Amino acid sequence: MIPAGKVRRPDASPCWAHAPQSWRRALLALSFCFLATAPAHGMELRPHGERSAARLVAEGNEALVQGAFERAAQAYRRALEIDSRDFHAIYNLGLTWQAQGQWEQARRRYEQALHIHPNHPQVLNNLGIIAFAQGDYHDAAARFSAAAQHSTGNALDTADYLFNLGTAREALGQLTEARDAYRSATELDPEHFNALYNLGSLFMSSSLRHPASAERYLRLAHRVAPQRSEPLLNLAILMHQLSRIEEARSLFDTAVQAAQDRQSAMLQQALWRRALFFEDQRLFVEMRRDLETLLQRNPNFPGANGRLGRHFRNLAEFDRAITLLEREVSEGNFDPEDPGDIEALFHLAMIYAHERPNPRKAMEFAARFYRLRPDSPQERELRRRLRQLSTAPTAQED
């Protein structure tokens, strides 16, 4: 599986699946099925006692399934000492490296395997995944396309290759081509959850926005995997966008409940999205509850400290607001491209200029705000407050 990079998306965007704060839609389908080989009749046995290359490959496969990567690699290497062109040993050794994220070692073995069996679809697919992991989306798309073209056996495998092609096309910004690849995957496998989910999410994007199609594919994805929270969450976001508020609230609640039994990152995202919905509906008690629950699970969830801090400032609970806002803009958390984080700087500067006078801190946060929003209407208000602070005899330093 390919770990997604840290991408902060606008609040109105659909929710993708997978790593903390990095919601790429669905993960690439890795050809993680090892290739087994039956013992060859009449094979001449070489040094290694009575073990054949096939037997050693089988031992390596068993170790690989158990996650014993070093033992698996050792068995495959011993098989290659017997037969240096044993395709199964070469491929599975590449798979062993790939399972550990050792992309270059895996690539070398896969390229070696292609010399023996050119255009082998599983090898091409895994080379595509390595290219994707390294950010070479053009090469990834070419590999996935070739894998689908040369896949003549299992339609479900071909659907996986087409799905992977869609993810690469999408990473390249080729959204129409991505849509076509996902659709082709669903034609071969009508219950391909990832392709259905990505299609629905793609139709929520501004470039290919089509709410009816988005709803259709997301509901199909939910029907295929009712235990998954991702399609429920995107359906909730879509209903909110379409002002179908009662449906949206019900779906948000169901998505949060479904995420309780899944990975922590998905539950965090579901709580965050529902909190934004509650804020938009001015249900601030519910918003606060979700944000506090979220921050108990992840004290540094992007945006949550800032939003809850602004809420407490509105309630005149300034000390609680300061704690949260300062955490939002601290080193390691602050995102200069996030409007919410920039607004947190403004709120801190205003609090330290007025409600909790502290000239040094007020100027510190104001200066950071000015650099990022030099022409903001808020700048004039902030400068006025700072002038008042500088002339006030009661201004305190901590």
Summary of the structure (lengths in Angstrom):
residues: 398
radius of gyration: 26.9
end to end distance: 49.5
largest distance: 98.7
contacts: 1333
relative contact order: 0.06
helix: 66%
strand: 1%
